[in-house]
Amino acid sequence: MKIQPGTTAPRFKRADIFGTCIDLYDREGGMTLLSFFRNAACAICNLRVHQLIERYATYQQRGLRIIAVFESPQERILQSVAKQNAPFPIIADPKAELYDLYGVESSPSKVAATMTMAETPEIIQQAAAHGFVLTPEDGSNFDRMPADFLLTYDLRVIAAHYADYVMDHMPLARIEQELWG
């Protein structure tokens, strides 16, 4: 079941890839961006992480906390995504328990449609320009779609964005609109 704006985000406690306990409800003030990614080897996902890292200092000054979730084992995330030194926690969810909790879908048809979109080669080139190459991850759920949730300080869902294609994340402008009012 998809999470709807106006509802309270489902609670979870998980260790991030470095063993720090992340409690979604352990928060006072500010907003949270909870981002679900496909897998650690996904070049397009790594490009989005890069974009969030570039904006993180400004976002953090505005009170935004970011939590990233990947449907990959910890060791895979450490081999790829962690090389970017993200200043926010990254959670490994190889059994997709958090994906299920938040209703994040797998869709072979949406992945297939992404591969035929005119802008896909350009996005892949942008990722490659930043050193993120299309690399298969053995055992990963290739059909997983991304999703993003923007939460208030009391974890009410402001916006829920479920992807229609692989590079479809909540627009940065939407996040910034909430941060700057």
Secondary structure, DSSP 8 states (H G I E B T S, - for coil): ----TTSB----EEE-TTS-EEETT---SSEEEEEEES-TT-HHHHHHHHHHHHHHHHHHHTTEEEEEEESS-HHHHHHTGGGG--SS-EEE-TT-HHHHHTT--B-HHHHHHHHT-TTHHHHHHHHHHTT------TT--TTB--EEEEE-TT-BEEEEEE-SSTT----HHHHHHHHH-
